[in-house]
Amino acid sequence: MDWRLNKVQRKPVRLIAAVCNDMGIGKDGKLPWHLPSEFQYFLNTVTTVSRPGKMNMMVWGKLCWYSNPETMFPLANVLHVVLSTTLNTVPDHAQFLCHDFESAVRLAAEPPLADLIETIWIVGGMQVYKEGLNHPWCDLLYLTDVMADFDCDVFFPEFDRGLFKVQERFPGVPSGIQEENGIKYKFQVFKKKIGDAV
């Protein structure tokens, strides 16, 4: 597919997740840890736009979407896309339903949304993360390292740490080890080495 076609605006595709020691991200459809400050960081990150009137797009797998409490919505400055091959109607609180990852990216990159959307945030689950990591527009991976062992049944996909390089410091991201409810964690940002991606 040629992304240089007219009217397509390239958008940064960014992933955000928190992982424990064995790269686990969830258990029984829920987060295995309770870290309100880390979750607030997640919300602050995905809702930040450069100026009023702009929006970000969050891309969710169906199971990931339904694992969140309804009280989480709506989020400021965000349009939600749920990916599903089985749903026929857009879920409550979401704005769009797409059958595949590429359709969601195109939705953000083409009119009428292209001038509105700044960043495409990939928020899970595992298959959606995998597609995000491999997308040519992916540039950053925000990965909170929860420095503990938890029993998980969903895991963040393996990724090439030669291709994604952890940054020493990153604007707007707290550095150093944080602690909450007796659990230590640190915020990390991995930057993808951009080759000749279209």
Secondary structure, DSSP 8 states (H G I E B T S, - for coil): --TTSTT-----EEEEEEE-TT-EEEBTTB-SS--HHHHHHHHHHHH--SSTT-EEEEEEEHHHHHTS-GGG---TTEEEEEE-SS--S--TT-SEEESSHHHHHHHHHSTTTTTTEEEEEE---HHHHHHHHHSTTEEEEEEEEE-S----SEE-----TTTEEE-S--TT---S-EEETTEEEEEEEEEE---S--
